[in-house]
Amino acid sequence: MKSFNAETRRLGPGSLAQLPVDVERPGYERAQLRPGIVHLGIGAFHRAHQAPVTDMALSATGDLRWGIIGVSLRSPDTRDALLPQDSLYTLSLRDTDGSGAARETLSVVGSVLRVLVATEDPGAVLAQIAHPDTRIVSLTVTEKGYCHEPATGRLHRDDPDIAHDLVDSDTPRSAIGMLVHGLARRRDVGLPPVTLLSCDNLPSNGDTLRGLVLEFAGLRDPGLAEWIAAHCTFPNSMVDRIVPRTTDADRQRIAARLGAVDAWPVVGEPFLEWIIEDRFVNGRPAWDQPGGARFVEHAAPFEHLKLRMVNGPHSALAYLAASAGLDTVSQAMANPALHDYLDALIREEIAPTLQSVPGVDLAALRKRLLTRFSNAALPHRTQQIAMDGSQKLPQRLLGTVRDRMRAGAGYQRLALALAGWMHYLRGHDEQGKTYPIQDPLAEAFQARLAAVGQGSDIDDIQRARALISYAPVFGDLAGCEELIIEVARHATVLRQQGVRAAAGAAVRLF
Ligand code: CS2
């Protein structure tokens, strides 16, 4: 029996030595770690990939210039939880063994030095971006954090935070505003440029970020836009690791194993793929450790593949499963109709659009993905993935629809995914349980749907038309009558017979 009291001992530098031997911990002199990276959006996703891979690099090389200053864009929760732990936290990687029993490995990550809260002190964020030691500014701010129009990738200039940041350079609210005003300070005092590394699920995320930063900077000061364009780099990257929101059950289980309370652990799957273009203007950590990142010349093909093969099916499943009242991805995968629908969707309609990506075994990728989604040791809530559909659908599903249409190929199962999204927007599941629609464009959709009826086949067509004519999401597919009819056809089956029947019918298509 262990002799400590897990209720009172807190994870921190003082408790590291007492952790069980099977818990990995930083293999470097943490007191010597200097900040070299500012990371905007220090949520679970970052703390489950970039921060632990930075930890690996620090341990392997002893080059301690790459500590991370995290920035929370809104809530102080992460800072408040990590402060008493000197920013140490646990990464838990979970899956099941051959018998279906859960297994878990724990490691304590030390690469995060401190967390700033942008809403409390935006000046501190600007000062950190403009600090001489800062060499990389990275981001995981989610799709909507880019304040851009999903269909075109253009800056959403009417966004209240962007509008504010265009006139106020001292208290920025948006990630783009923070970057541009921070870079302006660097240029003004003659500091070297930095690399801006997006790790979000966006197509060509580096190029997209560059476009937005230059557009914003150009509106403020064309000379600054020229300086950024000439000196800073924006490598594209692709990150793939499933990281659900941490629950109280996770915290309790991890505390029991550590023998110390960690208020802010992260939980993910063992699988990780992080691919980055090696274009860093001011150095970078040796992230290419075994089990870490891979540097490539062009990341866009990997990103394209991942958005379509991983995130597309994820969203498709999430809308249908949440509408059916299924809480987690693995529960949804245990449903034969949904499992087989997803399999058919990937095999018949998504994978054929990706033949040109070199050296990829699409069938193996599909099988691996179905196993990853079935990971019952990692409860990933379908509602979490269903969030922000307006920002996700274009790169996850609509590009694939476009390619299938152009090739004159069927896209019925993709259309069911869109019908699933429309069904989900009703705001209640098949058991009548209501849920909020979390999406920056929720009001726009609700207003469009409120104007049409609900309950007949004709209503289904009108509802599909109301949504699919919305150009900021659907781009050149907006108003496409062929797509509207196809989506409405599935919507009718969903309304009359439910999710399982609709998924079952979509498996049998050929
Ligand atoms: C998910 C992703 O929440 C979502 O929308 O589809 O976060 C997904 O888990 C990751 O991209 C997997 O790499």
Residues whose N, C-alpha, C, O or C-beta is under 5 A from the ligand:
A	BS01	CS2	N201 V239 D240 R241 I242 V243 N311 H314 Q384 I385
